[in-house]
Amino acid sequence: MTAYNSIHRQQLFHWIGTHIDRNAEHRRLDDTSRQEYVNCLKGALRKGLWVKSPREPDQLGDGSLIKVHRPITCFTEWSLDQSLPHTTRYGRLGLGFPKKFVLSRGGQPVIYVRDSTKNDPYTTALKTLARFFQSDDAKKRMTPSKLRILAQHFDYLSHFTKRIRRRSLPKVVPTKKALPPVKAVGKRSAPKAIDPFIRRFGSTLHFLEEREWRIVYDETLDDFFSNGPGPPGPEYYLPFKPGLELFTVVLPDNHTVSMAMHDTQVRKNLFPADSPHVTIISLQDVGTF
C-alpha cells in the first residue's frame, strides 16, 4: 500500500493574484506588480488566506434553490507542472498545503454535477431537498428550531456542489431587419461520413478540470478562523503556520523570488527556526528538474 502514498503526499495549492495580472498589460510583470505579489505573500503570512463570499458564486439552475453564499477558500489538486493554465485565471502566487491542513478544517473535494433535468438524479435529489426546506410542508412537520438546524446542515453540504461545465449562454437571434440578404447557394456538398471507430469523449468539462477542494465557513469551525474586514475584503482569514502547514510558495518568476528573499519578514517566515523550511520556487523553474 505504500506505493500509493504519493497521492496522499501531493499538495493542494491556493492561487492568488488575479487582481495583479488584470492590471498588467498582456500579463507582463514589472517591478511594481512583482512587489504587489511579494506584498500579497507577506499579507498571507501575517494574517492567513482570504475566506470570502465569491463575486461569481457557483449555483445550480437559476440559483434560487442552491447557490454559494457562505465565505469559502479554494484549492486545486493540480500538480505544479500542470498548473500553468490554472494560473492564468487565478493568479501566479501559489501557496501549497498538505491535504491534512484542508481536511482538518472541514474541507474536502468539490462534488461535480451535471445540473441537468434529464438523467441526473443527484442534482434532482439536491433540488428536491432544497424545495422541501423552503416549503410550508416543512414548517408544518418540524419545529422552527429543528427546521433551522436541518436547513443549515443542508446549506453547508450544498456548498461543496459545483457544475461540471460552464452555463451555456442563450443564443441571440437577430431580428428580421438585421438578417443579411440570402445568397444563392450552389449544390450542397454531401455531409462527411462519420467514422464509427472514433472514440467520442464529449465536450470540455470546464470546472471538473480544476480539481477543486474547498473550505467552507461554518460556526462549528470558528476556532480556525479570525475575523476579516468584510467586503470588498474577506469576511474571515484562515491563519496557517509556515513550515508546519504551509509547505511551498510559488512566485511568478525568478525576479520576484529574488525580491521576496531580500525581504527580511518573508525570509524569517519561510525559514522558521523550529520547523521545516518552506520550499520557494518560481513558475519559470517549474518543470525544469
N, C-alpha and C positions, 0 to 999 in steps of 0.2 A: 504493500500500500504506500510505502514511502515514495515510490516512483511518481505518485500523483500529487505530492505535496507542493509541486510548483504552482498549481492552481491556487492553493491557499496562500502562497507567498507573493503572488502578484499584487502589486499595489493598486489602489484606487486614486485617481487624480482629479483634483478640483482645479478648474482653469479660470483665470481672472484676466481682465484687460480689454474687454470688448470696447469700453469707452475710450481707451487709449488708441486702439487701432482705428476706431471710427474717425478720429481726428487726424490720423496720419495719412498723408497723401499716398495713395497706392500702397498702403501698409508699410511705407518706408520709415524706418526709425531714425530720428535724430537724437542728439544728446538730451533734449528736453523730454521727449517721450520715453527714452531709456530711464531717465531719472524718475519719471512717473511710475514706471514698472518697479523700480527699487523702492519708491515710497509705498506702493501697494504691498510689497513684500514686508516692509517694516510695519505697516499697519496691521497686517495679518499676524505677524509675530507678536505684536504688542496686545491686540485685542481678540483675535481669532477670526474665523471665517464668518462672512456675512450670512445671516439667516433671514430671508425676507420673502414677502409675497411676490410672486413673479409678475413682471409687467405684462407678459403674454401668457396667461395661465392655461395649463392643459385643461381640456374639458372633453366630455363625451356628448355627442349630439349638439344641441344648442346651448349647453351649459346650465340649463335650468334645473337639472337633476344632479349632475356630478361635475364639479369644477374645482380646481385647486385654488384655495383662498388662504390657506394657512402659510405661515413663513416656512420656507424649505431651504435646504442647501444641497447641491447636486454634485455627483462624482461620475466619472466614467471608468469602465474596466479596460479601456483600450490600453495596450502597452505603448510605451513612448514611441517606438519605431512605427506605430500605426496611427499616431495621434496628430500628425501634421494637418490633415484635413479638418480635424476637430478644432484645432486652434484658430482656424480662420473665422470661426463663428463665436468662440467663447473667450478668446484672448490667449496671450502667449506666456503667461506666468502660470506654471503648473505646480501644485503642491501635492506630493504623494504621501498617502497614508496606508497603513495596513488595514485589511478588511475588519480586523478586530476593533479598530477605532470606530468605524461606522456602525457595526453590529451592536456594540455595547451602548450606543446612543439611540437605539431604536431603529436604526437604518437598515435597509435591505435593498435588493434589486427591484427595479420597477417591473410591474406586470404589464406587458404589452397586449393590447386587444385590437380587434378589427374595427370595433364600433360600427357594426353593420346591423341592419334589420333582418338580415337573412343568414341562416346557418351560423349564428353567433350567440349560442345560449349563455356564454359567460357574461357578455355585455347586457343581454336581456335580463339576466338574473340581477345584475347590479342595478339597473334602472328600475326594475320591479320593486326591489327593496327600497330604493330611494323614494319612489312614489308612495310606498306604504308609510314611511316615516313622516311624509308630508300630508297624509290623508286624515280625514275625520275619523275613519275607522280605527286608526292607531290611537287617536286621542280617547276614543271610547273604551278601547281594550286595555289601556295601561294608564297608570297614574302619571301625572306630569313629570315627576322626578325620574321615574323609570324610563319613560319615553325619551327624556332629555339625555339620559346616560347612554341608552342604546343608540340613539341617533348620533351622539358624539363618537361612539366607537365605530359606527359605520362610516362616518365622515372621515375619521382618521384612516381607516382601511382604504377608502376610495382615493386617497391622495397618493397611493402607490400604483395607480392605474394610468396608463398612457396609450394614446393611439399609436398604432404601428406606422401609419402613413400620415402625411400632412393632409389636411382637408382640401378637397378639390374645389376651386373657386367656380361659381356659376358662370356658364358661358354667356357672353354678351352678344345678343343677336341684334345686328344693325337694323334700323328701320328701313322701310321700303325706299324712302328717298335717298338713303345713304348707300343703297346697293349699287355696285358698279354695273354698267351695261353688260348684258350677257353676250359673250363672244361665241361666234360659231365654232364648233369643235368638229374635228375630223373624226375619223373612225377610231373608236376607243380600242386601246390595246387590251389584249386578253389578260386577266389577272394572273399574277405569278403563282405558279404551283407551290403549294405548301409541302415542305419536306416532312413526312410523317416520322422521321427518325431523329429530328432535332428535339433536344430536351428544352422545355419551357419552364423557367423558374419563376415567372411572374414579374410584376413591376417592382420598382425600388421600394424598399421598406425603410423610409427616411429615418424614423425615430428609433426603430429597432437597432439600427446600425450604431447608435450612440452608446448602447450597452450601459444604460444609466443605473446608478444606485442613488438613493435619496434618503436624507434625514428630514423628518417632518416634525415641526414643533408640537409638543403636547405638554400639558401642565404636569403630567406624571414624570416628565423628563427635565423639569425645571433646574435641577442641580447641575446639569451640563451646560446651561446657557447663562449668559449675562445680558442685561438689558442694553439695547441699542437706541439710537436717537429717533428711530422711526422714519417714515418716508420723507424725502427720497432715499434716505439711508436705510440700514437694516433695522428690523424690529428687535432682533437679537444678534448677539455674537456667539460663536461656538469656539471657546478657547481650546488650545492644544499645547502640548509640551514638545518643543523641538528635540529631536533625537530619540525620544521615547515614543512619541506618537506621530510626529512629522518626520518622515524618513528621507524625502527627496524634494529638492527645489529645482525647477526648470525655468530658465530665463530665455528671452528671445534670441540673444546672440552673445558671442564671446565678449564684446564690448560691454554689454550690460552686466555680465558676470564680473568683469573687472571692476566696474563701478560699485557693484554690490559688495565685493570683497574688500574694497577700500573704505567701506562704511563700518566704523567701529561697532555700532549697535547690531548690524546684521552679522558681522563676524562673530561677535560674542554669543549671539543666539544660535548660530548654525554650528558652533563648535563648543558646546557646553562642557564644563569640566568634569561632570559626574555622570555622563551618559554618552551613548554613541554619537558621532558627528552626523550632521545632515549632509547627504550627498548633494552637491550642486553641479548642474550641468546646463549647457546651452542647447537650444534646438539645433544650432549649427553642427553640434557634435553627435547628435542622436543618429544612430545607425552607422557610425564610423568605426566602431570597435565591437 
